[in-house]
């Protein structure tokens, strides 16, 4: 595994773990129908954490590229939601993570 591979894998996994953390926090705060929606988000976030770990065990560049692209899209969408609700932290945090994941992916491809 090369340094670009390890950096991209780490950034991708950390991004997925942070998303899972926010999903878990949403589950703990929500009730009623909002809790059901938060549980769905949590299930998807857990899946992303699990698939982001696969490249670290297999060394698969193709798998890492797929997961890294997926997490970049997830974080970009989260940033768009932050813009929509007018929350700077919920915009800048995911946007920064998306850009970092994108940069790591480009470095991996170089």
GIURQUI-V234220 format. One line per field, one symbol per residue. phi: phi as a letter, one per 20 degrees, with the letter a starting at -180 (. if undefined). psi: psi as a letter, one per 40 degrees, with the letter a starting at -180 (. if undefined). burial: b if it has 16 or more other ideal C-beta (glycine too) atoms within 10 Angstrom, else e. Layout:
phi->???
psi->???
burial->???
//
This chain:
phi->.efgffffffffffffffffgfffffffeebmffffffffffffffffffffegffedmffffffffffffffgfffffffgffemdfffefffffffffffffffffff
psi->hidddddddddddddddddddddddddddiibdddddddddddddddddddeddddddehddddddddddddddddddddddddefhddeddddddddddddddddddd.
burial->eeebbebbbebbbebbebbbebbeebbeeeeeeeeeebeebbeebeebbebbbbbbeeeebebbbebbebbbebbbebbeebeeeeeeebbebbbebbebbbebbeebee
//
